[in-house]
Amino acid sequence: MPSHSLAWPSMNTKLVFSLLFAASLSAVAGLASAQSTSAPSGATAAVRDTMAQRMQACVMCHGQEGRATSTGYFPRIAGKPEGYLFNQLKNFREGRRRNQAMRHLTQHMSDDFLRDIARNFSALDLPYPPAPAHGLSAWQQQTAEQLVFKGVPERQIPACASCHGSSMAGRLPAMPGLLTLPADYLIGQLGAWRTGLRAAAAPDCMADIAKRLTNQEVSAVARWLSAQSLPTGTKPETVSAQPLPVDCGSGTE
Amino acid sequence: MKKVNLRKMARRAGAASMVLALMAASWVAWMNLRGEAPLVAGVPAMPASSEVLRRGAYLARAGNCMGCHTTAGGAEFAGGRGVETPFGVVVAPNITPDAKTGIGHWTAGEFWRSLHHGRSKDGRLLYPAFPYPSFTQVSREDSDALYAFLRSVPAVEKANAPHALRFPYSTQAALAVWRALYFRPGTFESEAGQRAEWNRGKYLIQGLGHCAACHSGRDALGGTRLNAMFAGGLMPDAAWYAPSLASPDEAGVQRWPREQVVRLLKDGVSAHASVSGPMAEVVFSSTQHLTDQDLDAMAGYLASIPVRKAPPAESRRADAEVMVAGRKVYEQHCTACHGDQGQGASGMYPALAGNRAVTLALHINVVQVIQQGGFMPTTAGNPQPFGMPPYGQLLNNDEIAAVATFIRQSWGNSAAPVSTLDVLRVK
C-alpha cells in the first residue's frame, strides 16, 4: 500500500472542477479474463490434442484444412511453401501486413509456434477446385499471359512464373503459388502493395513490381490467375539453379 | 445605497476569488513539487556490471516496458505505441540511449525522477499513461539497474510522435491539477508483520508490475482512488474490462491454490483459468519471464487482497426466443470445443459453465472473445496453445448477442442478457 492516501481531497472541489481536466491514465496491461474451469468431467469426444485441432481456429475463414472457401475472399493456405506461410504470419504479427483478425490471432505467438502453423498447412496436399468460367476479354487474356509467362522487360516487370514457379504453383522456400486464389483477394493484395499497406522484408520486390503495373493489368492478371486450376498433387517447385530475376528479401526466407 | 453595496460586494467577491485562485494555484504547484530533493549533478555512472545489466533486463520484463515502448515489429524500446485514453492518445517515447531522440543524455537521477515523481529530463510533467503512480514505489537501486540496462540496448534514432490529446488535457496546467488531485510520490515500505516474500510480491504488484493501472476503477477524470484499488475497471480504450482482483467472482484469486496463480501468470493457462485480451499480452511479454520465486511472491500478495464483492447484479432472465436462437448458434459453432454442457475440454478449451469471464456483470469481454477469437499466449509451459476463430467474421450482431446471452444463462450461469445494442457498443 502507498504510505499516503489517494482519496479525493475535499478542499476546493468546486474550484478545482472549474479548472479541471485531467490527463488520462493508464497503460496497456492486464486483464485477467479469468476463466474458471470447474473441473470438466470428460472432454468432448471429438477434441484431440493435435495440431489439426489447434488449427480449427483458422479453418472458419480459410476453409476446412485451409483449402479456401467459396466466400470469395479468403486465400487458400493449404500446400503453400512453409517459408511463405511463416513469413506471412510474422508479417501479420509485426504489422507489415494489415488485417485486424490475423493480427489479433498472431500477436502473442512465438516464432516456434508460427513455424508449427506454417508447417502444418504447408504439408497438406489437397485437390484444387475446378477452374471457374473467367469471361476475360481477348485483351485481358493476352495481357495476363504476357505478364505471367514473359513479363514486360522494358518496364522492369519480370514474368510472374520466373519467381512463382514455372507452373505458378509456388517455388521453395518462400514463393507462394497464385493460381485459384480469389480475384478479389489478389486485387486487394496488389492494391495493398501499391499503397504500402502490405509489405514484405526488404528489398520488397513485390511492392516494386506491383507499383509498375497499371490498374487494368492488375485486374486482368488477378482474374486470369483466379480462373486457372491445377492438377491434384501439384507441389511448389524445388529450389532451382535459376536465380530469382530480382533481389527479394523474402524470396529465400 | 444599494448600488454601492453591490459594487462593494462584487469587489470583495473578486478579491476573494483571486485569493482562492492564487491559493489553488499555489496548492497545485506545491502538490507537484513537494518532497522532491534536488537532483545530484551528474556523477559519471560506473560501467554497470553484467549482474546489474541482467537485473535491469529482468526488471524491464517485470514492468513490461516493451509493452508500450516497443511497437509490433519495431525496434526495441524505440517507442511509438499510442495508448488510447478518454482524453486522447498518449504516445510512448523512445527510451533507447540515442542522444538525439532517446534518453542518451539522461542521468540516472533524471531517470529515477521520471519513475518516482513523473517528471521528464527538462522538468515537464509526464502523463500518467506512463504509470508513475505505480512506479513511484520502485526503489532507487532498481531504477538504477533499469537505467543501466536501457543504456545498454541498441540506440535507435527515431523521433517521438507527438501525443494527440484534446484541449485542455494537452496542457501542463491540466496535468498539474490532475497530479495535485491524484498523484502522491511514495516509497515502498515493507509491512513488518508480513513475511519477506509477501512484501516482495506487494512490491512487484504495486510497483513495477503496475497492476493497479488497469485493475482499478477510475473516475471521470481518470483518477484512481485507494478504495477502488484492484476493484476492476475499464481499460483506457474501453475495449476490455480489467476484472477486479478483490472479488473472487471476477479475477480475485483469494480462493485459489497458490500454484495455480503461478501457473496462470507463467503459462497463461491453469486449471482454473486462461488469459485473453490485454492480459494475454501481459503474460506473453512480461510475467512468463519472471522467476517462479517472484511469481509465487506475487501470488501470495494477490491472495491477500481483501475481498470486496460487487453488489449482486440483476439476473433478469432472457426472452425464451433469444435463448432458442442462442442455443442454435451454440450448437452449430461452439459445442464441438466447449461441449454440449459448456464443460469444455480439459487443458484445451475452457469450460463456459461457471466461467468467470463469461459471467462478469459487464459483457464486453465475452463479446470481444466471441468476435475476435484468439489464442492463449505461447509460453514455455504452453508452447502450442489452442485457439478460437474470430466469429465476428461469420456471425452478425444478433447472433453474437444471442449466443452470449445463451452461455451467460445456461448450465447454472446466471448473468444478465446481452442485447444487440450491447454488442454494437463494444469497440
Interface residues (C-beta under 8 A of the other chain):
Chain A: M1 P2 S3 H4 S5 L6 A7 W8 P9 M11 N12 L15 V16 L19 L20 F21 A22 A23 S24 L25 S26 A27 V28 A29 G30 L31 A32 S33 A34 Q35 S36 T37 S38 A39 P40 S41 G42 A43 T44 A46 V47 D49 M51 Q53 R54 Q56 A57 C58 V59 M60 C61 R93 E94 G95 R96 A101 R103 H104 L105 Q107 H108 M109 S110 D112 F113 D116
Chain B: L20 A21 M23 A24 W27 N64 G67 C68 T71 A72 G73 R81 V83 T85 P86 F87 G88 V90 Y127 P128 A129 F130 P131 T136 Q137 L165 P168 Y169 T171 A173 A174 L175 V177 W178 L181 Y182 R184 G186 T187 E189 K202 Q206 H210 C211 A213 C214 H215 R218 D219 L221 G222 G223 T224 R225 L226 N227 M229 M235 P236 W240 Y241 A242 P243 L245 E250 A251 V253 L264 A271 H272 A273 S274 V275 S276 G277 P278 M279 A280 E281 V282 V283 F284 T335 A336 C337 H338 G339 D340 Q343 G344 A345 S346 G347 M348 Y349 P350 A351 A353 G354 N355 R356 A357 V358 N365 V369 Q372 G373 G374 F375 M376 P377 T378 P383 Q384 P385 F386 G387 M388 P389 P390 Y391 G392 Q393 L394
